[in-house]
Amino acid sequence: MTFRLSQYQSSWPSAFEALRDDLERTLGKSALAIDHIGSTSVPGLVAKDIIDIQVTVDDLDKSLITIMTDAGYKHHPELRMDHLPQGEPEDAYQWQKLVFSEKSGQRRATIHIRQAGLANHSYALVFRDFLRANEQAVLILSRIKRDMARYHGDDEEAYFDLRDPVYDLLWLHAREWQRRQG
């Protein structure tokens, strides 16, 4: 599967908002927060043209699968765990999630439903905020992502095998940045 990276698009935040509005109607009070995450949430960062969304819930109750699929979202049961960053607790519970893709007719999106307070929940937000605050990190990561796509754009598994350790390195800086921010 070949994928392409796009320069940052100023339309990505409004695309997120439209998707968020639909998710709010679908999930109601089950959604404690709905955040734009991932590369499309960071101005200036190259990204696949797929909006990543994090839905925060109190509990990863299986009823969420029914609610989302009944509304037309496609569940991806094979994607139930996040990558474990090097040095983080090896507690599978901390990295569990539910993943869905957009409804038919919606723009491409990946919806990650994560439980409040778990490690993967805060990881997505801290990583995004760190990149938004660090233009140099965005420039470096953009270059790395472009090179990985150039050499491995037809091999998504190889792309992610290389991306994960790069993100682990950035995560070390993001955690330190978070500590300094208080």
C-alpha positions in Angstrom: 0.0 0.0 0.0 1.5 3.3 -1.1 0.8 6.4 0.9 1.7 10.0 0.4 2.5 12.8 2.8 1.1 16.2 2.3 2.3 19.6 3.4 0.3 21.0 6.3 -3.2 22.0 5.1 -4.9 24.9 6.8 -8.2 23.1 6.2 -7.3 20.3 8.6 -8.6 22.0 11.8 -12.0 22.7 10.3 -12.1 19.1 8.9 -11.5 18.0 12.5 -14.3 20.3 13.8 -16.8 18.7 11.4 -15.8 15.2 12.5 -15.9 16.2 16.1 -19.4 17.6 15.8 -20.6 14.3 14.4 -18.8 12.3 17.1 -20.4 14.5 19.8 -23.8 13.7 18.4 -23.0 10.0 18.2 -21.4 9.6 21.6 -23.2 12.2 23.7 -22.0 12.3 27.3 -19.9 9.2 26.8 -17.3 11.5 25.3 -15.5 13.5 28.0 -13.4 15.3 25.4 -12.7 15.0 21.7 -9.3 16.3 20.6 -7.5 16.7 17.3 -4.2 14.8 17.6 -1.5 13.3 15.4 0.4 15.0 12.6 -2.6 16.9 11.1 -3.0 18.7 14.4 0.5 20.3 14.3 0.9 23.4 12.1 3.7 23.0 9.7 4.1 19.2 10.1 3.9 17.0 7.0 1.2 14.3 7.4 -0.9 11.7 5.6 -4.2 13.4 4.8 -6.0 11.5 7.5 -7.4 13.4 10.5 -6.5 11.7 13.8 -9.0 12.2 16.7 -8.8 11.1 20.3 -12.1 10.6 22.1 -11.6 10.5 25.9 -14.0 8.3 27.8 -14.3 7.1 31.5 -14.2 3.5 30.5 -13.5 1.5 27.3 -16.8 -0.2 27.6 -17.7 -2.6 24.7 -21.0 -0.7 24.3 -18.9 2.0 22.6 -18.3 -0.4 19.7 -22.0 -0.9 19.2 -22.7 2.8 19.4 -20.0 3.7 16.9 -20.7 0.9 14.4 -24.5 1.5 14.6 -23.7 5.2 13.6 -21.7 3.9 10.6 -18.1 4.1 11.8 -15.9 1.1 11.0 -14.3 -0.7 14.0 -10.8 -2.0 13.7 -10.5 -4.7 16.4 -7.0 -5.6 15.3 -5.8 -2.1 16.5 -6.4 -2.4 20.2 -3.1 -1.4 21.6 -0.8 1.6 21.1 2.9 1.4 20.5 4.7 1.1 23.8 7.4 3.9 23.9 10.8 2.7 25.1 11.1 3.2 28.9 7.4 3.4 29.6 5.6 0.9 31.9 5.0 -2.4 30.2 1.4 -2.6 31.5 -0.8 -3.5 28.5 -3.8 -1.9 30.3 -2.1 1.5 30.0 -1.9 1.3 26.2 -5.3 -0.2 25.3 -7.8 1.6 23.0 -10.6 1.2 20.5 -10.0 2.4 16.9 -12.5 3.3 14.2 -12.4 4.9 10.8 -14.7 7.4 9.3 -18.3 6.8 8.2 -18.9 6.2 4.5 -18.9 9.6 2.8 -16.9 11.4 5.4 -13.3 12.6 4.9 -10.6 10.1 6.0 -10.1 9.9 9.7 -8.8 7.6 12.4 -10.7 7.8 15.7 -8.8 6.6 18.8 -11.0 6.1 21.8 -8.9 6.1 25.0 -9.6 6.0 28.6 -8.9 9.1 30.7 -5.9 8.8 32.9 -4.2 6.0 31.0 -0.6 6.5 29.7 -1.7 6.4 26.0 -4.3 9.1 26.6 -1.8 11.6 27.9 0.9 10.6 25.4 -1.2 11.7 22.5 -1.9 15.1 24.0 1.6 15.8 25.4 3.2 14.7 22.1 0.9 17.1 20.1 1.5 20.0 22.5 5.2 19.5 22.5 5.4 19.6 18.7 3.1 22.6 18.6 5.5 24.5 20.9 8.7 23.3 19.1 9.1 24.5 15.6 12.6 22.9 15.2 11.2 19.5 16.2 8.5 19.9 13.6 11.1 20.8 10.9 13.2 17.8 11.8 10.3 15.4 12.1 9.0 16.6 8.8 12.3 15.8 7.1 12.5 12.4 8.7 8.9 11.6 7.7 9.5 12.7 4.1 12.7 10.5 3.9 10.9 7.5 5.4 8.0 7.9 2.9 10.4 8.3 0.0 12.2 5.1 0.9 9.4 3.1 2.4 6.2 4.7 1.0 5.1 1.4 -0.5 5.8 -0.5 2.7 3.7 0.8 5.6 5.1 -1.8 8.0 8.7 -0.6 7.3 7.6 3.0 7.6 6.2 2.4 11.1 9.1 0.2 12.2 11.4 3.2 11.5 8.9 5.8 12.8 8.3 4.3 16.2 11.9 4.7 17.5 12.1 8.2 16.2 8.9 9.0 18.1 10.4 7.3 21.2 13.3 9.8 21.0 11.0 12.7 20.6 8.9 11.4 23.5 11.9 11.7 25.8 12.1 15.4 25.0 8.3 15.8 25.2 8.2 14.4 28.7 11.0 16.7 29.8 9.2 19.6 28.2 6.0 18.6 30.0 7.8 18.6 33.3 9.3 22.0 32.7 5.8 23.3 31.8 4.4 22.1 35.1 
